[in-house]
Structure formats: C-alpha cells, structure tokens
Amino acid sequence: MKKLVIALVALSLWSCSKDEGPAPNPNADLVLGTWNLTELRISPPQDVNEDGNTTTNVLDELDCIAAQITLRSDNTWTFNGNDLVVTTITGGLFKFFCSEDNRNSGGNWDIQGNTVRLADGAGVVTTFTFDSSAATLTNLIGEVLPGLQAEVYTQL
C-alpha cells in the first residue's frame, strides 16, 4: 500500500505542468490600430452652432474638432488632435471653440478585461472601456458643463 501511495504522489508531481502565468487577453489584438474621435458627449444639451437644435454630442454641430489615438503592439500609444474649449457665459449657457493648437502626446498602454489604460509620460492614466461589438473606446469622464460627460473613439 505504501508503494502505491508513493507511486501516485510521484505520478501526480510528474504530471503537473509549470504555471505559465495568466492567459493573454483576447481583446489585446482587437484594440490595436487607429481610433478616431467620433463623440464628445456633454450635459446638459446645448445649441453649439446656434441653429436652434440642441445636442449632447458636440461633434454633431462643431466640425473643427479632430483627434486620433493609435495603439501599437509594443504597448505604446500616440494621440494627435485639438481640444474643445468651453467658456461659461451665463444662465447655464456656454460658448464652444476649437483649439487652434494641435496636441500630441503618447506613452504606454495596457488592457485588463475590457479596460484599456493609457499612461502618459507624466504617469497620468486615462481609462477607456473597450466595446468589441461596437468597435469603440469610451472614456467616461462624468462631468457636467463646462466639463465633458464622455469621449468616444471608433476604430478605423
């Protein structure tokens, strides 16, 4: 009986494989590439271009904003675009302008589940939710004007 127990223990030790760490994230390859800004969500809705229609997506009425994020396989990223400038007027109204300055930044990125984190050179981390079915990256900011609710990027 003793020999049988020793043989079973030896067999179980021999059959165990070496732990190779966590499995790679299947979303990692899906997020690679270039992402264009397709939505800048605000709250409350505003008539940005003063045509009588309000919107929660500034890009529907202000076409001078453009931005792009590129995620590379070496876990580096770059951003190129201009910013939205919001100025408070009065009574819950705001004036919207496109920055004439082009902003470039970059750093390293990683993904955990469906959360993509972009860290810039100063260590500031911006978190995006990846939706593979919609091919979007969404940064939920959650502010009310003069801040933004969210920014959404769609993969090219």
C-alpha positions in Angstrom: 0.0 0.0 0.0 2.9 2.3 0.8 4.4 1.8 -2.6 1.1 2.6 -4.2 0.8 5.9 -2.4 4.4 6.8 -3.3 3.8 5.9 -6.9 0.6 8.1 -7.0 2.4 11.1 -5.4 5.3 10.7 -7.8 3.0 10.4 -10.8 1.0 13.5 -9.7 4.1 15.6 -9.3 5.5 14.5 -12.6 2.2 15.2 -14.5 1.9 18.8 -13.2 2.8 21.4 -15.7 4.7 24.5 -15.0 2.5 27.6 -14.4 3.0 29.9 -17.3 1.1 32.9 -15.9 -2.2 34.3 -16.9 -3.5 33.6 -20.4 -3.2 36.5 -22.8 -6.1 38.9 -23.1 -8.1 38.1 -26.3 -9.0 41.8 -26.5 -5.4 42.9 -26.8 -5.1 42.2 -30.5 -8.6 43.7 -31.1 -7.7 47.2 -29.7 -4.5 47.5 -31.8 -4.7 50.2 -34.5 -6.0 53.7 -35.1 -9.1 55.1 -33.3 -10.9 58.4 -34.4 -12.8 60.6 -32.1 -16.5 60.2 -33.0 -18.3 61.7 -30.0 -17.7 64.4 -27.3 -20.7 64.0 -25.0 -21.8 67.0 -22.9 -24.6 67.6 -20.3 -26.9 69.4 -20.4 -27.6 69.5 -24.2 -26.6 72.8 -25.9 -27.1 74.5 -29.2 -23.4 74.6 -30.1 -23.7 76.1 -33.6 -26.8 78.3 -32.7 -29.1 76.6 -35.3 -32.0 76.1 -32.9 -31.2 72.4 -32.2 -29.6 71.2 -29.0 -27.3 68.2 -28.8 -25.3 66.2 -26.3 -22.6 65.4 -28.9 -20.5 68.5 -29.7 -19.2 66.8 -32.9 -22.7 66.9 -34.4 -22.5 70.7 -34.6 -18.9 71.6 -34.4 -16.8 70.0 -37.1 -13.4 71.6 -36.3 -12.6 69.1 -33.5 -10.5 66.1 -34.6 -8.5 63.6 -32.6 -6.9 60.2 -33.1 -5.4 57.6 -30.9 -3.0 54.9 -32.2 -2.4 51.8 -30.1 0.7 49.7 -31.1 1.6 46.1 -30.5 4.7 47.2 -28.5 2.2 48.7 -25.9 2.9 52.3 -26.9 0.3 54.8 -27.9 0.1 58.2 -29.5 -2.5 60.9 -29.5 -2.9 63.7 -32.1 -5.7 66.2 -32.1 -7.1 69.5 -31.0 -9.1 70.2 -27.9 -12.6 71.6 -27.3 -12.6 74.9 -25.3 -15.7 75.7 -23.3 -16.4 79.1 -21.9 -19.2 79.8 -19.4 -21.5 82.6 -20.5 -24.5 82.9 -18.1 -27.7 81.1 -17.2 -26.4 77.7 -18.0 -25.2 78.7 -21.4 -21.7 78.0 -22.8 -19.7 79.1 -25.8 -17.7 76.3 -27.6 -14.5 76.8 -29.5 -12.0 74.6 -31.2 -8.4 75.0 -30.0 -6.2 76.0 -32.9 -3.2 74.2 -31.2 -2.6 70.7 -32.2 -1.8 68.5 -29.2 0.5 65.4 -29.4 1.1 63.0 -26.6 1.9 59.4 -26.0 3.1 56.8 -23.6 2.4 53.2 -22.7 -0.9 51.2 -22.6 -2.2 48.0 -21.2 -5.5 46.1 -21.2 -7.2 44.2 -18.4 -10.5 42.6 -19.5 -12.2 45.3 -21.5 -10.5 48.2 -19.7 -7.7 50.0 -21.7 -5.4 52.2 -19.7 -3.3 54.9 -21.4 -0.4 56.2 -19.2 1.4 59.3 -20.5 5.0 60.3 -19.8 4.0 62.1 -16.6 2.2 59.0 -15.3 -1.3 60.3 -15.8 -3.6 57.4 -16.6 -6.7 57.7 -18.7 -9.1 54.7 -18.7 -11.2 53.6 -21.6 -13.9 50.9 -21.9 -13.4 48.7 -25.0 -16.6 47.5 -26.7 -15.6 44.9 -29.3 -19.1 44.7 -30.8 -19.3 48.4 -31.4 -15.6 48.8 -32.0 -15.4 51.7 -29.6 -13.2 53.0 -26.8 -15.1 55.2 -24.3 -13.6 57.4 -21.7 -16.4 58.2 -19.2 -15.5 61.5 -17.6 -18.8 62.1 -15.9 -18.7 65.9 -15.6 -21.3 68.5 -16.4 -20.6 71.6 -18.4 -18.1 73.1 -18.6 -16.7 69.6 -18.3 -17.3 66.6 -20.6 -19.5 63.5 -19.9 -17.5 61.2 -22.2 -15.3 60.9 -25.3 -15.8 58.1 -27.7 -13.3 56.8 -30.3 -14.2 54.4 -33.1 -11.7 52.1 -34.7 -10.8 52.7 -38.4 
